[in-house]
Amino acid sequence: MSFQHLLLPVSPEQTLGDAYHEALQIADTKSAKVTLVTVIENIDELKEISHYSCTALSLLDKVTKVSHQALERHVHCLKVKYPSIKFSVIVRLGIPFVEIIKVANEFKADLIVIDTRCQNKTQACQRGSTIRHLMRKSAIPIWSCAIHHTPIRRIGVAVDVSSSEHSTFNEKILSLALEVCVSTRAEMILLHAWRLDLEGFFRKWGSYRDLDIDLIAKEMRSDRVKRMKSLLAPYKDSSVTQQIKILEGEAKVVIPRFVMEQEIDMMIMGSLSRTGIAGFLMGNTAESMLDKLTCSVLTLKPDAFHSPVLGKK
């Protein structure tokens, strides 16, 4: 990915703060395209009535026009800060996450950047339903901006090195992470969360002693470190500062704790189905973890993923 076209969903009446700054700064250095999109929702009945009433039709046109003008005002302000970006705007009617995915596909966007704070939430750091739907169903990477904006200086990158079958996806995650790190001059911490789930089974049925289990865990940990080093090997000459961290325990517990304690500014991780694959985190584990992360989160899909919103290929 080269950050050549970013899509920025903007809620009606949303004020643009500095949440988008890092993404827009990257786009500006690359003279990229940025499209602002507003989706006007909950108007199905109004659309139906517009077939029978000129007044309803004119009201629909008015809402669309006002929303378009609001986006143009945003662009006018953004051009001052980011003069090299080629801006465009679009207004759609419908379900936000559905229309955002459709627009991103139509415009061939490389990345969807969304402000976490603009969603309806019941908790201070909760990511709204639109973001969750996008992370589950968009084939295009989603950059969910931090709750509290801070410059991106440390980036955590979660990978699954438990099996070689995930190597292609790991390489895709790492490639994107390094691109973000280069653009933001951030340090990269490659993370893998794991635990010996069969420890209790070994103790009960295998007559394993504590020492035996410790040796197995040590060998497994060592093997995973080797795989992470192998993953980084092609980038040994990169200008990005890199380090490896193995976190022992449940991902939904140890990763948010690591992010908080180490002051991580962004997490990058793969996202799959609701069931997910261990290590890629976007299954039920990630669902329970997302609200604990106040930093920016960037998720991406394997190349083979096709958004259900867009129907069959």
Protein Blocks (a to p, Z undefined) as FASTA:
>chain_A
ZZlaccddddehiacdfklmmmmmmmmmnopacddddddehilmmmmmmmmomklmmmmm
mmmmmmmmmmmmmmmmmmmmmmmbccdddddedjfklmmmmmmmmnopabdcddfklpcc
fbfklccfklmmmmmmpcbdcddddfbacddfbdcddddfkbfklmmmmmmmmmmmmmmm
mmnopacddddddddfklmmmmmmnopafklmmmmmmmmmmmmmmmmmmmmmmmmmpcbd
cdddddedjfklmmmmmmmmnopabdcdddddfnopghjlpamklmmmmmmpmbdcdddd
dfklccfklopZZ
